[in-house]
Structures are given as structure tokens and as C-alpha cells.
Amino acid sequence: MSKRIEEVSEEMPSAGTSIREIILENFMSYEYARIPLREGLNLIVGPNGAGKSSILLAISVALGQVYTERSRKLSDLIRRGKEIARVSLVFDNRPIEGKRPIPYSNSETFMLSRYLRKDGSYWFEADYREIDKSEVVRLLREFGMNPDNLLIIMHQGMIEELGAVSSQLRLKMVEEAVGFHEYRERILRAEEELKGLTSEETSLSQLIDNANQAMEYWKQIYDRYLEKKKLLEHAGLLGKELLWSKEAKLSKSLQSVDDRLTGKAKSLEDLRDQQRRGQEESEKENEELLNREVELRKLYYSLVRVEKERSRDEATRDAAKRNSEELQGLLKAIDDLNLTYSVKSARRPKELLEYLLEKGGREAEEAGRRKTDLDREVSSLQPEITRVEENVKRSIETYISLRVKFEVLAYRIKVTESEIRELERSAKDYRDELEALRPDLEKAGARFSTQRQPYEVSEELKLVSAQLQKMQDIPEEAEKIYNDYTGNIEELRVKLQTLQENRKLLLAELEGRKKVWKEAIARLLETVNPDYQSILASTDATGFIRLEEGGGIEEAGIELFVGFRGTAPTTLDPFTQSGGERSVALMAFILSLQSRIVSPMRAMDEFDIHMDPKNREAMFKMILSHIRGRQGSQYLVITPSILTVFDKTAHVITVQAVHGATEVSELRAK
């Protein structure tokens, strides 16, 4: 909650310093001047154009007043023919109750200077150390001094501006001048914070609505995600089933191949055994055939020999027969010759022929016997040859049959071996497939018992994959996003509830701060109104100051009411009162505030420009009475009028133009 009025008042700046001297160098009409000031009232008097207003302008420039920087070029303030000007304010920095007003300066005085150049540049110095304007503003704020506030520094002709400002701005000036700006700032901070909370609450409500809409969308996505998750789980199970069904099929196929290999190996062994036995039989039969061929060959040789002998004997017999016939013919010839010629010499040839004939007969007889023997031998050989030939033929047939059987067995062995190699390749392929499948099976986990064939599982997996394909747009983070939205919405709701509670608390605090502000302003007006009315009464006028609350603190304002010569008080405005009457009312307003203004220095230039002599004299009396004896405050009043009212406590400074330069002097009281 806001602090009470008394607490805020304790934080108001204390008027602990004053300007002891103004030093002007090449500033406007001043070549060099040192203008001493005192606490209390300082009156600067002199004819028009002498340079009085330049003194207040110099103070404003040194303090960084915005008005002076906006209304003219700073370079125009430099004395003609000079390149640089300086304005210095020497502040009293003597300790008060053991504490210096400007704590970071250990000197009895503190000098604030501003330098101006013809090129438009400028800079500030504090005790000859360059500083920036923000440091100047911070320093003045510590004294409650704002040079831009018309209630603190009022230049020539600005009293009309004070009357023309809005009531809202007038209230802000009053608050700042009397040190109540903290109330406004606290209320504005609270309103800004409340506005921020309200805006945040609205944004948060909108955010929750948007989040709810988004959550509904993500709820649908999440439902599809759960369906997709189930399908993925099912696809995973189908994948395992497919792996194990492949394993089962491969194992079954491998077992079948192994069984067939075992059968083929046994068949091959039997075939080789049969081939071995057939080889033995074939070799044996071949040996028998060879023997029989040898026997047949022998028989053929014997038959040929016998036939040759028969042919030779038959030739011999034929020759013997021919010889016998020839010999008989020779014997007959010899006999015939003997009968005819009785030749004695033919006896020997006849004996020889008879011998040869006898010998040929014996040989023919012997050949006949041999022929008989040979015929018998031929007769005996022919059945034997026939028998042996039949045996050879049977042996050949048997051998051929055995060889054919052997070749058939060899072919069957070759085919069986080829089948075994093919089966071994198949077994190797199955084993390789099983081995390649092993890592996936290990990942798949425990054996998945299934009776289905791989193609059946694969078809179902294709259907599931097709369904998953339709859900590929569903992000993997759908669950996280949905849960995040759910959690965020709950957090937002909690935050919204906290915001609503804080807004209620802040609203209550704001109302409390406004109440404190109203009470402070009400007390201020309770204090100021009697003075305002008393000052007006000295000029035969009545009036009052009223707070116009409006809809809020920014709409609230201070309205001045005044009535002259018995008329009822009306709102101060340019259309109802004359210039002099407005000046009187505004001066009454300013003077009534003097006891509450916290700035140690206040200044006004030619406030009486529109006043008649009577009102001017009355205002001077009021100024003297309100300022006299006020400790810790410094007043600077500039007027071109001849003083008809004088107070010995006033510090009077005269300003005169001498040969184009302004000279300043103090008027000493006698």
C-alpha cells in the first residue's frame, strides 16, 4: 500500500542551499559581472533594456532550462564579437547539521557552469569538472528544483502563460513545486502496472483461448498419434512375427534340405557300392571274356592250322594224284617203248618211276589218313568253337550289360552328387539367410510363435504400413506438444488467477494511493486557500482554489476562481478577467504556495506588467510579507517599476546599461 502523507513529506528535499553568486562572462550585454545573491528576497531593479531579464535567463541557461533552449539559439546569447560565453552559479555548500547540501563536494561553495560556443556547442562543468546534462538534472532534483516549472522560475511575460495552461498542467506544476509529485508518480506507476496487469490478463485470457483452440487441434492430432502409436506397435509385432516366421520357414527349409542331403548321401553311398560291385563284376566278366576270347582264338588258330593242314594235304594228294597219273603215264610210255624198241636203258627210269609212284601212293595214303584225322579234328573243333563263340557272345553281352549298368550308376552318382551340391548350396543359402537374420532376431527378443507364413504376415504388414503412410504427417512430438499445451494451459490458468488476484490487490492499492493523494491535495488546498483569499482581499477581490478531480489523476486539475469589485468568483480565463486582474489572481496563487514550495530558489520577472499602481503596490506588500523571515529560501524578483514599498531585509540589485555594457551594483540600506 502507498505511504501515508506524513511519510511522503519526510522524503521531500530539504532547502539546504542557495545561490551565493552569479558570474556572467560574455553573456548577452554582460562582458563580465559578478552578481551576489542572498537568502531571502533579492530585488533586481533597473530600466527596461538594462539587462535585468538577462540575469534570470543566465540562471535558467546554467540550470539547463528547456524553455531557454527551445525559444532561441544558445549561440545568440553570446556577447557580440565573442566566441565563447560562460554562466556560473556559485551555490552555498556549507554544512548544515554536519552534512553538506552537495555531499560529493568538500568545498564551502559549489560552482555549476555552462559554456556556450558560437558554433552552437555547449557543455556543463561542476567545480571545473565536465559533466553531462543528466547529472545537472539529477543534482537539481535532489533540491526539488525544476527550472522548467513556472512556479519556480517565471520569465518575463510568462505569468500569462501560467494563466493559459490547462488546469491539469497547473496541478502537475503545483505537485512538483510542493514536493507532491511522488504521489502522482506512485499513482501513475500503479496505474501503468495495473494497465500492464490488465493488458497481461487480457493477453493471457486470449492466450488461453488460443491455447485451448490449439489444444483441441493437437488433441485430434494426439488421438491420431495414439492410433499411429498402436499401429506402430502392431507393425513392430508384425515385424517380429515376420522375422520369426521367416526364421521358422528357413529353419524348416534347412531341415528339409538337411534331411534330403542325408537321404541323398545314403543313396550316393548305395550307388557307389553298387558301382563298386558292378565294377568288380565287370572286371571279372571282362577277364572271363578275355579268357574265352583267348580260348576262341586258340580254337580259331587250331581250326586254321587244321584247315591249312587239310589244304596242304589235299594239295599234296592232288599233286600226288597228278604225279601218280603222270608217273603211270610215263611207265606206260616206257612199257610201250620197251615193247616196241626193247630198250634196255629204260629199266632204270622205270624203276625210279615205280619207286616214285609207290612213294606217291604211300604219301597219298598217308595224306588220306591225315585228312581223316584232320576232318575229325575239324569236326571236334567246330562245336567247340561254336560253344566258345556262344560263351564269348554271352560274356560280351554280360560285360556290356555290366558296363551299361556301371555307366548308369556313374550317371546316377553324378546326378546325385550334383543334387547334393545343389542341396548343399541351398543349405548354405538358408544358413546364410538365417545368419543374416540373426541380429534382427536378437533385437526382436524372445521367439515369436506363429503358424502363419511370411507372405501372410507381410501382406498384413503392408496394410498396416499403408495406414501408417496416411499418418506420416503426424509429428513424433505430438504427444509432447499436447502434454505441453495441457501443462501450459494449466500454468496459464494458475498465472491468470494470480494475475487477477494481483490486479485486485493493485486496484485496492491504487485506490489507497489515490486516497492519499486526494488527502494530500485537500490538505494543501486547506492551507493555501486562506492565503489565496487573504491576498485577493488586499486587492478588493475574492476567490478560491478548487481541485477538479475529473475521471482520474491525469484528468484532475486545479482551477482558480476570482471575482473583483464584489462580483461572484468565476473561473480564471482570458475572456472573463482583464490582464491586470489575471496577473493579480495568479500572483495571489503563487504567493499562497510559497510556504509549501520546496525549491530553495524561486524567481519571477516583471510579474506586475499588467497591474495598475494600486495592485502593484498591494502585490509588493504581499511579497514582502510572505517572504520576510522565511529561512532557507531564496527569492529573486525582477521589476522595472519604481519601488514604492521597501523592506530593509530585501537585497536590492540595480542594473544599468553603460556604454553598451551592463553594470550591476548592490543598493546598500542606510
C-alpha positions in Angstrom: 0.0 0.0 0.0 1.1 3.6 -0.5 2.8 5.5 2.2 0.8 8.0 4.2 1.1 11.7 3.7 3.4 12.2 6.6 5.8 9.5 5.3 6.0 11.1 1.9 6.5 14.5 3.4 9.6 13.2 5.3 11.1 12.3 2.0 10.7 15.8 0.5 14.0 17.6 -0.3 15.1 20.0 2.3 16.1 23.5 1.2 19.7 23.3 2.2 21.4 25.6 -0.3 21.1 28.9 -2.1 22.9 30.7 -4.9 25.5 32.9 -3.4 26.8 34.4 -6.7 26.1 34.6 -10.4 29.1 35.1 -12.7 28.5 36.2 -16.3 31.2 36.3 -18.9 30.4 37.5 -22.5 26.8 36.7 -21.9 24.4 38.9 -23.8 25.1 42.5 -22.7 27.4 41.4 -19.9 31.1 41.4 -20.6 32.0 40.3 -17.1 29.8 40.6 -14.0 29.6 39.0 -10.6 26.1 39.3 -9.1 25.9 38.5 -5.4 22.7 37.0 -4.0 21.5 36.3 -0.5 18.9 34.2 1.2 15.5 35.8 1.4 14.3 38.4 -1.1 16.6 39.6 -3.9 15.1 42.5 -5.9 16.7 43.3 -9.3 15.6 46.7 -10.5 16.5 48.9 -13.4 15.2 50.5 -16.5 13.9 48.4 -19.5 16.7 47.1 -21.7 19.3 47.4 -19.0 19.9 43.6 -18.8 17.7 42.6 -15.8 16.0 39.7 -17.5 19.3 38.5 -18.8 20.2 37.6 -15.2 17.2 35.3 -14.9 17.9 34.0 -18.4 21.5 33.3 -17.3 20.3 31.3 -14.3 18.0 29.3 -16.5 20.7 28.6 -19.0 23.0 27.4 -16.3 20.3 25.1 -14.8 19.6 23.7 -18.3 16.0 25.0 -18.6 14.3 23.6 -21.7 12.5 26.9 -22.3 15.7 28.7 -23.0 16.9 26.1 -25.4 13.7 25.9 -27.4 12.9 29.6 -27.6 16.2 30.8 -29.1 19.6 29.7 -30.2 22.1 29.4 -27.4 24.8 30.9 -29.6 22.7 34.1 -29.9 23.2 34.6 -26.1 27.0 35.1 -26.6 28.1 38.8 -26.5 28.6 40.2 -29.9 32.1 39.7 -31.2 32.9 36.9 -28.7 33.3 33.2 -29.4 32.5 31.8 -26.1 30.4 32.7 -23.1 30.2 31.3 -19.6 27.4 31.4 -16.9 28.4 30.2 -13.5 26.2 29.7 -10.4 28.0 29.6 -7.1 26.0 27.5 -4.5 26.4 27.7 -0.8 27.7 24.3 0.3 28.4 25.0 4.0 27.5 22.1 6.2 24.0 22.1 7.8 23.8 19.9 10.9 27.1 18.3 9.9 26.0 17.5 6.3 26.8 19.4 3.2 23.9 20.0 0.8 26.0 18.7 -2.1 27.7 15.8 -0.4 30.2 14.9 -3.2 31.8 18.3 -3.0 34.0 19.1 0.0 34.2 22.8 -0.7 32.3 25.5 1.1 30.9 26.5 -2.3 29.9 24.5 -5.4 30.1 26.0 -8.8 27.9 24.9 -11.7 28.9 26.4 -15.0 27.7 26.2 -18.6 29.8 27.2 -21.6 28.4 28.3 -24.9 30.2 28.5 -28.2 29.3 30.3 -31.4 29.2 27.0 -33.3 26.2 26.0 -31.2 28.1 23.5 -29.0 27.9 23.7 -25.2 28.9 21.8 -22.1 28.4 21.8 -18.3 31.0 21.9 -15.6 30.7 21.1 -11.9 33.6 22.6 -10.0 35.6 22.7 -13.2 34.8 19.1 -14.0 32.9 18.5 -17.2 29.5 16.7 -16.6 26.5 16.0 -18.8 23.0 17.4 -18.5 21.6 14.3 -16.9 23.9 14.9 -13.9 22.7 18.5 -13.7 19.0 17.3 -13.7 19.8 14.8 -11.0 21.5 17.4 -8.9 18.6 19.8 -9.1 16.1 17.1 -8.4 17.9 16.5 -5.1 17.0 20.1 -4.2 13.4 19.8 -5.5 14.4 22.4 -8.1 12.9 22.1 -11.6 13.8 25.1 -13.7 11.1 24.3 -16.2 8.4 24.7 -13.6 6.7 28.2 -13.9 6.1 28.3 -10.2 9.8 28.2 -9.6 11.2 30.2 -12.5 8.9 32.6 -14.3 10.4 34.6 -17.1 9.1 37.9 -18.4 5.6 37.6 -19.8 5.2 34.0 -18.5 2.6 34.9 -15.9 0.1 35.0 -18.8 1.3 31.5 -19.8 0.7 30.3 -16.2 -2.9 31.5 -16.6 -3.3 29.9 -20.0 -2.1 26.5 -19.1 -4.6 23.7 -18.6 -5.8 23.0 -15.1 -4.2 19.6 -15.4 -0.8 21.0 -16.1 -1.3 23.6 -13.4 -1.9 20.8 -10.9 1.2 19.0 -12.0 3.3 22.2 -11.5 1.9 22.6 -8.0 2.5 19.0 -7.1 6.1 19.2 -8.3 6.7 22.6 -6.6 5.4 21.5 -3.2 7.1 18.0 -3.5 3.9 16.0 -4.0 5.0 14.7 -7.4 5.8 11.4 -5.7 2.1 10.9 -5.1 1.4 11.3 -8.8 4.3 9.1 -9.8 3.2 6.3 -7.5 -0.3 6.5 -8.7 0.8 6.6 -12.4 3.2 3.7 -11.7 0.4 1.8 -10.1 -2.0 2.7 -13.0 0.7 1.7 -15.5 1.3 -1.5 -13.6 -2.5 -2.1 -13.4 -2.7 -1.3 -17.1 0.1 -3.8 -17.7 -1.6 -6.4 -15.5 -5.0 -5.8 -17.2 -3.3 -6.0 -20.6 -1.4 -9.1 -19.5 -4.7 -10.5 -18.1 -6.4 -9.8 -21.4 -3.5 -11.2 -23.4 -3.3 -14.2 -21.1 -7.1 -14.9 -21.4 -6.7 -14.6 -25.2 -3.7 -16.8 -25.0 -5.6 -19.4 -23.0 -8.4 -19.2 -25.6 -5.9 -19.6 -28.4 -4.2 -22.3 -26.4 -7.5 -24.1 -25.9 -8.2 -24.0 -29.6 -4.7 -25.1 -30.4 -5.0 -27.9 -27.7 -8.3 -29.1 -29.4 -6.4 -29.3 -32.6 -3.5 -31.1 -31.0 -6.0 -33.3 -29.2 -7.1 -34.5 -32.5 -3.5 -34.9 -33.6 -2.7 -36.6 -30.3 -5.6 -39.1 -30.8 -4.3 -39.9 -34.3 -0.9 -40.1 -32.8 -2.1 -42.7 -30.3 -3.7 -44.6 -33.2 -0.4 -44.3 -35.0 1.4 -45.5 -31.9 -0.8 -48.6 -31.7 -0.3 -49.2 -35.4 3.4 -48.8 -34.9 3.3 -51.2 -32.0 1.3 -53.6 -34.2 3.7 -53.1 -37.0 6.5 -53.8 -34.6 4.9 -57.1 -33.5 4.2 -57.9 -37.2 7.8 -57.2 -37.9 8.8 -59.6 -35.1 6.3 -62.1 -36.4 7.6 -61.7 -39.9 11.2 -62.2 -38.7 10.4 -65.3 -36.7 8.1 -66.7 -39.5 11.0 -66.3 -41.9 13.2 -67.9 -39.4 10.8 -70.8 -39.0 10.4 -71.2 -42.7 14.1 -71.0 -43.3 14.8 -73.5 -40.4 12.1 -75.8 -41.8 13.5 -75.5 -45.3 17.0 -76.0 -44.0 15.8 -79.1 -42.1 14.2 -80.4 -45.2 17.3 -79.8 -47.2 19.4 -81.5 -44.5 17.0 -84.5 -44.5 17.2 -84.7 -48.3 21.0 -84.4 -48.1 21.1 -87.2 -45.6 18.9 -89.3 -48.0 21.0 -88.3 -51.0 24.2 -89.1 -49.2 22.9 -92.6 -48.3 21.7 -93.1 -51.9 25.1 -91.9 -53.2 26.8 -94.4 -50.9 24.5 -97.2 -52.1 25.1 -96.2 -55.7 28.8 -96.1 -55.2 28.6 -99.5 -53.5 26.6 -100.9 -56.4 29.1 -99.2 -58.8 32.0 -100.8 -56.9 30.3 -104.2 -57.1 29.4 -103.7 -60.7 33.0 -102.7 -61.4 34.2 -105.9 -59.8 31.7 -108.0 -61.7 32.5 -106.1 -64.9 36.2 -106.7 -64.4 35.6 -110.3 -63.6 33.4 -110.7 -66.7 35.9 -108.9 -68.7 38.6 -111.3 -67.6 36.3 -114.2 -68.4 35.6 -112.7 -71.8 39.3 -112.3 -72.4 39.9 -115.9 -71.4 37.1 -117.0 -73.6 38.4 -114.9 -76.5 41.8 -116.3 -75.9 40.3 -119.8 -75.9 38.3 -118.9 -79.0 41.4 -117.5 -80.6 43.2 -120.7 -79.8 40.4 -122.7 -81.3 40.5 -120.5 -84.3 44.2 -120.9 -84.6 43.7 -124.7 -84.3 41.0 -124.7 -86.9 43.1 -122.5 -89.2 46.0 -124.8 -88.6 43.9 -127.9 -89.3 42.4 -126.2 -92.3 45.8 -125.3 -93.5 47.0 -128.8 -93.0 43.9 -130.1 -94.8 44.5 -127.8 -97.6 48.1 -128.8 -97.8 47.3 -132.4 -97.5 44.7 -132.1 -100.1 47.1 -130.2 -102.3 49.6 -132.9 -101.6 47.1 -135.6 -102.5 46.1 -133.8 -105.7 49.8 -133.4 -106.5 50.4 -137.0 -105.7 47.4 -138.0 -107.8 48.7 -135.9 -110.7 52.2 -137.2 -110.1 50.8 -140.7 -110.0 48.9 -140.2 -113.1 51.9 -138.7 -114.8 54.2 -141.4 -113.5 51.7 -144.0 -114.6 51.7 -142.3 -118.0 55.4 -142.4 -118.1 55.5 -146.0 -117.0 53.0 -146.9 -119.8 55.1 -144.8 -122.2 58.2 -146.7 -121.1 56.4 -150.0 -121.4 55.2 -149.1 -124.8 58.6 -148.1 -125.7 60.1 -151.3 -124.5 57.7 -153.3 -126.4 58.4 -151.5 -129.4 62.1 -151.0 -129.1 63.3 -153.3 -126.3 65.3 -150.6 -124.9 67.5 -151.8 -122.0 68.3 -148.4 -120.8 64.6 -147.7 -119.9 64.8 -150.1 -116.9 66.3 -147.6 -114.5 63.9 -144.9 -115.2 61.1 -147.4 -114.9 62.3 -148.4 -111.5 62.6 -144.9 -110.5 59.1 -144.1 -111.7 57.8 -147.1 -109.9 59.6 -146.0 -106.8 58.2 -142.6 -107.1 54.7 -144.0 -107.9 54.9 -146.2 -104.8 56.2 -143.3 -102.8 53.4 -141.1 -104.0 50.9 -143.8 -103.2 52.2 -144.0 -99.7 52.2 -140.3 -99.3 48.6 -140.2 -100.7 47.6 -142.9 -98.3 49.3 -141.1 -95.5 47.6 -137.9 -96.6 44.3 -139.7 -96.6 44.8 -140.8 -93.1 45.8 -137.3 -92.1 42.8 -135.9 -93.8 40.6 -138.3 -91.8 42.3 -137.2 -88.6 42.1 -133.6 -89.6 38.4 -133.9 -90.5 37.8 -135.5 -87.2 39.8 -132.6 -85.6 37.8 -130.1 -87.6 34.6 -131.8 -86.6 35.6 -131.6 -83.0 36.8 -128.0 -83.2 33.7 -126.6 -84.8 31.3 -127.5 -81.9 33.9 -126.3 -79.5 34.3 -123.0 -81.4 30.5 -122.7 -81.6 30.3 -123.2 -77.9 33.1 -120.8 -77.1 31.7 -118.3 -79.5 28.4 -118.5 -77.7 30.2 -118.1 -74.4 32.1 -115.1 -75.8 28.8 -113.7 -77.0 27.2 -114.2 -73.7 30.3 -112.7 -72.0 30.2 -109.7 -74.2 26.5 -109.3 -73.6 27.1 -109.7 -69.9 30.0 -107.3 -69.9 28.1 -104.8 -72.0 25.2 -105.1 -69.6 27.5 -104.6 -66.7 29.2 -101.6 -68.3 25.9 -100.1 -69.1 24.8 -100.7 -65.6 28.1 -99.2 -64.4 27.7 -96.1 -66.6 24.1 -95.7 -65.5 25.3 -95.9 -61.9 28.0 -93.4 -62.7 25.5 -91.1 -64.3 23.2 -91.6 -61.3 26.1 -90.9 -59.0 27.0 -87.7 -61.0 23.3 -86.6 -60.8 23.2 -87.4 -57.1 26.4 -85.6 -56.5 25.1 -82.6 -58.4 21.8 -82.8 -56.4 23.9 -83.0 -53.2 25.9 -80.0 -54.3 22.7 -78.1 -55.1 21.3 -79.1 -51.8 24.4 -78.0 -50.0 24.3 -74.7 -51.8 20.7 -74.4 -50.7 21.6 -75.3 -47.2 24.4 -72.8 -47.2 22.0 -70.1 -48.6 19.5 -71.0 -45.9 22.2 -70.8 -43.2 23.5 -67.5 -44.6 20.0 -66.1 -44.6 19.5 -67.4 -41.1 22.8 -65.9 -40.0 21.9 -62.6 -41.7 18.6 -62.7 -39.9 20.2 -63.4 -36.5 21.0 -59.8 -35.5 17.4 -58.8 -36.2 16.1 -61.8 -34.3 18.3 -60.9 -31.3 16.9 -57.4 -31.4 13.4 -58.8 -31.8 13.7 -60.5 -28.5 12.1 -63.8 -27.4 10.9 -66.3 -30.1 7.5 -65.3 -31.5 5.4 -68.3 -32.0 3.4 -68.1 -35.2 1.7 -70.5 -37.6 1.5 -68.1 -40.4 3.6 -68.0 -43.5 5.8 -64.9 -44.1 3.8 -63.8 -47.1 0.7 -63.8 -44.9 2.4 -61.6 -42.2 4.0 -59.5 -45.0 0.6 -58.8 -46.5 -0.9 -57.6 -43.2 2.3 -55.6 -42.6 1.7 -53.9 -45.9 -1.8 -52.9 -44.9 -0.6 -51.5 -41.6 2.2 -49.7 -43.4 -0.3 -48.2 -45.8 -2.3 -46.9 -42.8 0.8 -45.5 -41.3 1.7 -43.8 -44.6 -1.5 -41.9 -44.3 -0.4 -40.7 -40.9 3.1 -39.7 -41.8 2.1 -36.0 -41.4 1.6 -36.6 -37.6 4.8 -35.3 -35.9 6.6 -37.5 -33.4 6.5 -34.7 -30.9 2.6 -34.7 -31.0 2.4 -36.2 -27.5 4.9 -33.8 -26.1 3.2 -30.8 -27.7 -0.2 -31.9 -26.5 1.1 -32.5 -23.0 3.0 -29.2 -23.1 -0.2 -27.4 -24.2 -2.1 -29.2 -21.4 0.5 -28.2 -18.8 1.0 -24.8 -20.2 -2.8 -24.1 -20.2 -2.9 -25.2 -16.6 0.1 -23.0 -15.8 -1.6 -20.1 -17.7 -4.7 -20.6 -15.7 -2.8 -20.5 -12.5 -0.9 -17.5 -13.7 -4.2 -15.8 -14.8 -5.7 -16.5 -11.4 -2.5 -15.0 -9.8 -2.8 -12.0 -12.1 -6.4 -11.5 -11.2 -5.6 -11.6 -7.6 -2.7 -9.3 -8.0 -4.9 -6.9 -10.1 -7.4 -6.9 -7.3 -4.6 -6.1 -4.8 -3.1 -3.5 -7.0 -6.5 -2.0 -7.7 -7.1 -1.7 -3.9 -3.6 -0.3 -3.5 -4.2 2.2 -6.3 -7.4 3.3 -4.7 -5.4 3.8 -1.5 -2.8 5.8 -3.3 -5.4 8.0 -4.9 -7.0 8.5 -1.5 -3.7 9.5 0.0 -3.1 11.8 -3.0 -6.6 13.4 -2.6 -6.0 13.9 1.1 -2.6 15.5 0.4 -4.0 17.8 -2.2 -7.0 18.6 0.1 -4.7 19.4 3.0 -2.6 21.5 0.6 -5.7 23.5 -0.6 -6.9 23.8 3.0 -3.5 25.5 3.8 -3.3 27.5 0.5 -6.9 28.7 0.1 -6.9 31.1 3.2 -3.7 32.7 2.0 -5.0 33.0 -1.6 -8.2 34.6 -0.3 -6.3 36.9 2.1 -4.1 38.1 -0.8 -7.1 38.7 -3.0 -8.8 40.6 -0.3 -6.0 43.1 -0.2 -6.9 44.0 -3.8 -10.6 44.1 -3.2 -11.2 40.6 -4.7 -12.5 37.3 -3.6 -11.9 33.8 -4.8 -10.8 30.2 -4.1 -8.8 27.4 -5.4 -10.6 24.1 -6.2 -9.5 20.6 -7.2 -11.3 19.3 -10.2 -11.0 15.6 -9.9 -12.2 14.5 -13.3 -12.1 10.8 -14.3 -8.6 10.1 -13.0 -5.4 11.7 -11.8 -4.4 12.7 -15.4 -7.8 14.5 -15.8 -7.6 16.1 -12.4 -6.7 19.8 -12.3 -6.5 23.0 -10.2 -9.0 25.7 -11.2 -8.6 29.2 -9.9 -11.7 31.2 -9.2 -11.6 35.0 -8.7 -14.1 37.9 -8.6 -13.3 41.6 -8.4 -15.2 44.5 -7.0 -18.0 42.4 -5.4 -18.6 40.1 -8.4 -19.0 36.4 -7.7 -15.8 34.4 -8.2 -15.6 32.8 -11.6 -13.1 30.6 -13.3 -9.9 32.4 -14.2 -9.7 32.6 -18.0 -8.6 35.1 -20.7 -12.2 36.0 -21.6 -13.6 36.9 -18.2 -10.9 38.9 -16.4 -8.6 41.7 -17.6 -4.8 41.2 -17.9 -4.2 43.0 -14.7 -6.9 41.0 -12.8 -5.4 37.8 -14.1 -2.0 38.8 -13.0 -3.3 39.7 -9.5 -5.0 36.3 -9.2 -2.0 34.4 -10.5 0.4 36.3 -8.2 -2.0 35.6 -5.3 -1.9 31.9 -6.3 1.9 31.9 -6.5 2.3 33.7 -3.2 -0.1 31.4 -1.4 2.0 28.4 -2.4 5.3 29.9 -1.2 5.2 28.3 2.3 4.9 24.8 0.7 7.3 25.1 -2.3 10.4 23.0 -1.6 12.8 24.6 -4.1 15.4 26.7 -2.3 15.4 29.3 -5.1 12.3 30.9 -6.8 12.4 33.7 -9.4 10.0 35.8 -11.3 10.5 38.5 -13.9 8.1 41.5 -14.3 5.0 39.9 -12.8 3.4 43.3 -12.5 3.5 44.3 -16.2 -0.3 44.4 -16.5 -1.1 45.7 -13.0 -2.2 49.1 -12.1 -0.2 51.0 -9.4 -2.6 50.1 -6.7 -2.5 46.4 -7.3 1.3 46.5 -8.0 1.8 48.1 -4.5 -0.5 45.6 -2.9 1.4 42.7 -4.5 4.7 44.1 -3.4 3.4 44.3 0.1 2.2 40.7 -0.1 5.6 39.6 -1.5 7.4 41.2 1.4 5.1 39.8 4.0 5.2 36.3 2.6 8.9 36.2 2.2 10.0 38.2 5.3 11.6 35.9 7.8 11.3 32.7 5.7 14.5 30.8 6.5 16.3 28.6 3.9 14.6 30.1 0.9 15.9 32.5 -1.8 13.7 34.7 -3.9 14.6 36.6 -7.0 12.2 39.3 -8.2 12.8 41.4 -11.3 10.9 44.6 -11.9 11.3 47.8 -13.9 8.9 49.7 -11.6 9.9 52.3 -9.1 9.7 50.8 -5.6 7.1 52.4 -3.5 7.3 49.8 -0.8 10.6 48.9 0.6 11.9 46.4 3.3 15.3 46.7 4.9 15.7 42.9 4.7 15.4 42.9 0.9 18.7 42.7 -1.1 18.3 45.2 -3.9 20.5 44.9 -7.0 20.4 47.6 -9.6 21.2 47.0 -13.2 22.1 49.7 -15.7 23.4 49.8 -19.3 26.6 51.9 -19.5 28.2 52.4 -22.9 26.8 49.2 -24.4 27.7 47.1 -21.3 25.6 46.2 -18.3 26.8 47.1 -14.9 25.5 45.6 -11.7 25.6 47.1 -8.2 24.1 46.5 -4.8 21.9 49.0 -3.1 23.1 49.4 0.4 20.4 50.1 3.1 21.1 53.1 5.2 
